[in-house]
């Protein structure tokens, strides 16, 4: 990789890792093949650290903070309680981290890279590719990782009315195979969000991306966003393959 990837930009990497988890206890530090889950994301980011201003973990949990520091990541603050609720969106968490670093270091950040610790199969190469996409388009608001989701296309979806299944779109939809769908549909996979500074500070819809969003398409076997025990088992199987 060339050293001038985004050399003139100050890129802040934020790994948001709340302590509480309803689905899995201490999910962000639960061991996945003998390593705390969050370390997969930290390790991927550290492989590109020369391109970043700082790599930090935003957490409200001292145990997560300790493990993150041991993995080589900065934890410059303990996240305030009002930003650590189960209902708290990610955007205000990232905005808090951005403002904290800018004030503490007296610096202006250009770009924010958000990496969720629940995407352990995302690699540093995926992150690098997203940074290169951002570099090539000065007009975009953000770059977001996505995965093909034709199996969830509205043409296959059903609603229930009076106890009977009904086509979500209309009653006249004929049979179609997933491989025949055009155009393809995609969903965000939660692995990578790269956002311009102004987008983070000014966005009011609690999203990490704006109107001009460039996609980075990832395969399904790297797009698992851990939410329940089954996701852990799938990740273990893939990592052991």
C-alpha positions in Angstrom: 0.0 0.0 0.0 1.3 3.4 -0.8 2.0 5.7 2.1 0.0 8.5 0.6 -3.3 6.6 0.9 -5.0 9.6 2.5 -1.8 11.2 3.8 -3.2 14.7 4.2 -6.3 13.7 6.1 -6.6 13.2 9.8 -8.6 10.0 10.2 -10.0 9.1 13.6 -10.9 5.4 14.1 -13.7 4.9 16.7 -14.6 1.4 17.9 -17.9 1.7 19.9 -18.2 -1.0 22.5 -20.9 -0.7 25.1 -20.6 -2.9 28.2 -24.3 -4.0 28.5 -25.7 -6.5 26.1 -29.2 -8.0 26.3 -28.6 -10.8 23.8 -25.2 -12.1 24.9 -23.6 -11.2 28.3 -20.4 -9.1 27.8 -20.7 -9.7 24.1 -17.9 -7.4 23.0 -15.3 -9.2 25.1 -16.8 -12.7 24.8 -14.1 -15.1 23.7 -14.2 -16.1 20.0 -11.6 -18.9 19.4 -9.7 -17.9 22.6 -9.6 -14.2 21.8 -11.9 -11.4 23.1 -14.3 -10.4 20.3 -13.2 -6.8 20.2 -9.6 -7.7 19.6 -10.4 -8.9 16.1 -11.5 -5.3 15.2 -8.6 -3.7 17.1 -6.0 -5.9 15.3 -7.4 -5.2 11.9 -7.3 -1.4 12.5 -3.8 -1.6 14.0 -2.4 -3.1 10.8 -3.2 0.2 9.1 -2.3 2.5 12.1 0.2 4.6 10.1 -2.7 6.0 8.1 -4.8 7.0 11.1 -4.5 9.9 13.5 -5.7 7.7 16.4 -7.5 4.5 17.0 -9.8 4.6 20.0 -12.4 2.5 21.8 -15.4 4.3 23.2 -16.8 2.3 26.1 -18.6 2.7 29.4 -17.1 -0.5 30.7 -13.8 -0.7 32.6 -13.3 -4.4 31.7 -13.6 -3.6 28.0 -11.3 -0.6 28.4 -8.6 -2.8 30.1 -8.8 -5.5 27.4 -8.7 -2.9 24.6 -5.6 -1.2 26.1 -3.9 -4.6 26.4 -4.6 -5.1 22.7 -2.8 -1.9 21.9 -5.8 0.5 21.5 -6.3 3.9 23.1 -9.2 4.4 25.5 -9.0 8.1 26.2 -12.3 8.3 28.2 -15.0 6.3 29.8 -18.2 7.0 27.8 -20.9 8.9 29.7 -23.9 6.9 31.0 -26.4 8.9 28.9 -24.6 7.6 25.8 -24.5 4.0 27.0 -28.1 3.0 27.0 -29.4 0.1 25.0 -31.5 2.6 23.0 -28.6 5.0 22.3 -27.9 5.3 18.5 -24.3 5.0 17.3 -24.2 8.5 15.8 -24.2 10.5 19.1 -21.5 8.1 20.4 -19.3 8.8 17.5 -20.0 12.5 17.7 -19.0 12.5 21.4 -15.7 10.7 20.6 -14.9 13.1 17.7 -15.5 16.2 19.8 -13.6 14.8 22.8 -10.5 14.1 20.7 -10.6 17.4 18.8 -10.9 19.4 22.1 -8.3 17.3 24.0 -5.7 17.4 21.1 -6.6 20.8 19.7 -6.9 19.2 16.3 -9.5 19.1 13.5 -10.3 15.6 12.3 -11.3 15.2 8.6 -12.6 11.7 8.5 -14.1 9.2 11.0 -13.9 5.5 10.5 -16.4 3.6 12.6 -15.7 -0.1 13.2 -18.2 -2.2 15.1 -16.6 -4.9 17.3 -19.4 -7.3 16.3 -17.9 -7.8 12.8 -14.8 -9.9 13.5 -14.5 -11.3 10.0 -13.9 -7.9 8.4 -10.2 -7.6 7.6 -7.7 -4.8 7.3 -7.8 -5.3 3.5 -11.5 -4.5 3.6 -10.8 -1.3 5.5 -8.0 -0.3 3.1 -10.3 -0.8 0.1 -12.9 1.5 1.7 -10.3 4.1 2.3 -9.3 4.0 -1.3 -12.9 4.3 -2.4 -13.2 7.5 -0.3 -10.0 8.9 -1.7 -11.1 8.6 -5.3 -14.4 10.4 -4.8 -14.1 13.8 -3.1 -17.9 14.5 -3.5 -19.2 11.5 -1.5 -20.4 11.8 2.1 -19.4 8.4 3.2 -18.4 4.8 2.3 -20.4 2.0 3.8 -19.9 -1.8 3.6 -22.8 -3.8 2.2 -23.7 -7.4 1.3 -26.0 -8.7 -1.4 -29.4 -9.4 0.1 -31.5 -10.8 -2.8 -32.9 -13.4 -0.5 -34.6 -10.5 1.4 -35.9 -8.8 -1.7 -39.5 -7.4 -1.2 -40.6 -9.7 -4.0 -40.2 -12.7 -1.6 -41.7 -11.0 1.4 -45.1 -11.8 2.8 -47.5 -10.0 5.1 -50.2 -11.7 7.2 -53.8 -10.6 6.8 -56.7 -12.4 8.5 -54.3 -15.3 9.3 -53.3 -15.8 5.7 -50.0 -15.1 3.9 -50.2 -12.4 1.3 -47.6 -11.1 -1.1 -46.0 -7.9 0.3 -45.8 -6.2 -3.1 -49.0 -7.4 -4.9 -51.0 -10.5 -5.7 -49.8 -10.7 -9.3 -46.1 -11.3 -8.6 -45.0 -14.4 -10.6 -42.4 -16.9 -9.5 -38.8 -15.6 -9.7 -35.5 -17.1 -8.7 -33.0 -15.2 -6.6 -30.3 -15.4 -9.2 -32.7 -13.8 -11.7 -33.5 -10.7 -9.7 -32.5 -7.5 -11.4 -31.3 -5.2 -10.1 -29.6 -6.8 -7.1 -30.5 -5.4 -3.7 -28.0 -4.8 -0.8 -28.1 -4.2 2.9 -25.5 -2.6 5.2 -23.6 -5.3 7.1 -22.4 -3.2 10.0 -18.7 -3.8 9.3 -17.3 -0.4 8.0 -18.6 3.1 8.0 -16.3 6.0 6.8 -17.8 9.4 7.3 -16.8 13.0 6.6 -16.5 15.1 9.7 -19.3 17.5 8.9 -21.7 14.6 8.3 -21.1 13.3 11.8 -21.5 16.7 13.4 -24.5 17.9 11.4 -26.5 14.7 10.6 -29.9 14.7 12.5 -31.2 11.3 11.4 -28.8 9.3 13.7 -27.2 7.7 10.6 -23.5 7.4 10.0 -23.9 8.1 6.3 -25.4 10.9 4.2 -27.0 11.3 0.8 -24.0 10.5 -1.4 -23.0 7.1 -0.1 -20.5 4.8 -1.9 -20.9 1.1 -1.3 -18.2 -1.4 -0.6 -19.6 -4.9 -1.4 -18.4 -7.7 0.9 -19.2 -11.4 0.6 -21.6 -13.1 3.0 -18.9 -15.1 4.7 -17.3 -11.9 5.9 -20.5 -10.0 6.7 -21.7 -11.7 9.9 -22.7 -9.1 12.5 -22.7 -11.0 15.8 -26.0 -10.5 17.7 -26.8 -13.9 19.1 -25.0 -17.2 20.1 -25.7 -18.7 16.7 -23.6 -15.9 15.1 -20.7 -16.8 17.4 -20.9 -20.5 16.3 -20.9 -19.5 12.6 -17.9 -17.2 13.1 -16.0 -20.0 15.0 -16.7 -22.4 12.1 -15.4 -19.9 9.5 -12.3 -19.0 11.5 -11.5 -22.7 12.0 -11.9 -23.5 8.3 
